[in-house]
Structures are given as C-alpha cells and as structure tokens.
Amino acid sequence: MDKIIRVAIDGPSGAGKSTIAKAVAKKLGIDYIDTGAMYRAVGYKTLSCGVDPKDRQALKDMLDSTVIDFSGGNIILDGEIINDKIRTPRISKKASECSALAEVREKLVQLQRGMGQEKSVIMDGRDIGSNVLTDAEYKFFMTASAEERAKRRYEELAEKGQDITYEQVLEDIKKRDHSDMTRELNPLRKAEDAIELDTTGMSIEDVTNYILKEIEK
C-alpha cells in the first residue's frame, strides 16, 4: 500500500474478528496484529509461571520479562509458539481477568500503538477503536448472537479434539461478555465512529468483502 492505514475491528468474544482480520490483512497486504491473543498470552504465562495476577509486584516482574511478537501468522511468547495453547476456555477466562488490570493493558497498548505508528496494520480486540487506535482510518464493530458465537467456538474447539460441550462454551461466552462489558478499565463498547456489523448468518467471504468495500470507498 502507498500509505499507512490502521484498521480497527472490535467486538465480543467469538464474533469472528480474528478470522476476518486475517483475511482482510491478506487481501490488503498489511500486518495482522491479534491483540486478543496478546492478552491470552499474558493469561497463559500467569498460569504457567504460577503468578497470581492480584499480586501486583509479581505481575509487574513477570511483564517486565515478557516478550510477545507475531511472525508468519504465529504468536510467539518468550520465543515459544503458543497458538493452540491459548485457545481454551481456561485461558479465555484468565485473559479476561488479566485484561482488566492496568499494568497489563498499559504494557500491551503501548506495544500496539507503536506497531500502528510504524506500518499499516489491522488489529482486532475489545477496545481498539475506542482506546488503542482512536485515530484509526477505519473502524468496525463486529457482533453476532451469543448462540451463533458459541456454535462457532464449539466447532473450532471440537475440531481440535478438545472435550467440551456446546453448553459449556455458551456459558463461557455469556460470562466473558458480561466481564468485558462491565469491567472498569476500557470496557467493550462500540466507538462512536465505527461501523457496526452483525455477522449472524454471514459467511467469512461475505464479511471480508463488506469490510474491503468500505475501505475502498
């Protein structure tokens, strides 16, 4: 692309943000930054290292030695590819807990804003358009019914061989929604200048083309 652009995609858990962001990034030839995966990586590390997020000093020490990067479609935590390890209900819950902590958000938001200043990027998360990249050229808020999102997530996890029921995934989705929307620090919300897109019943291709057409206008 001949100029730097930032595309922000926000929305609740399971709305398909990551899938769409990756597809749009590929079409536009820009970098995809999975911010949700960054919070999952922090949640994963707290569990792996036995760090209680409520112990702020221990959390700070952990964050100071944490390196998160993206390469070849992989998320790398301290030199280790952790793609599948962070896509579980347990990590999802811990990621939500960690994302509500100022220390975690401050570090990751700083990294995300730096990426957006250096190159064209597309980011997806809970507060990209409303907080991280408030001056992004393009903002979208993707959503879908809780049942639709749970169905998608369940099929994804089942395909990977995880022993879990649809009812468990739906309950996790609803709890995650409540936590994300009611947290004190930068809760999930649609930015005033974002385009809202309900993806219930839409295919990946339909949503991708819709966003591309909006960007091309």
Helices and strands as residue ranges (DSSP letters): E 6-10, H 17-28, E 31-34, H 35-49, H 56-64, E 68-71, E 74-77, E 80-81, G 84-86, H 89-99, H 102-118, E 121-125, I 128-132, E 138-143, H 146-159, H 166-182, E 195-198, H 204-216
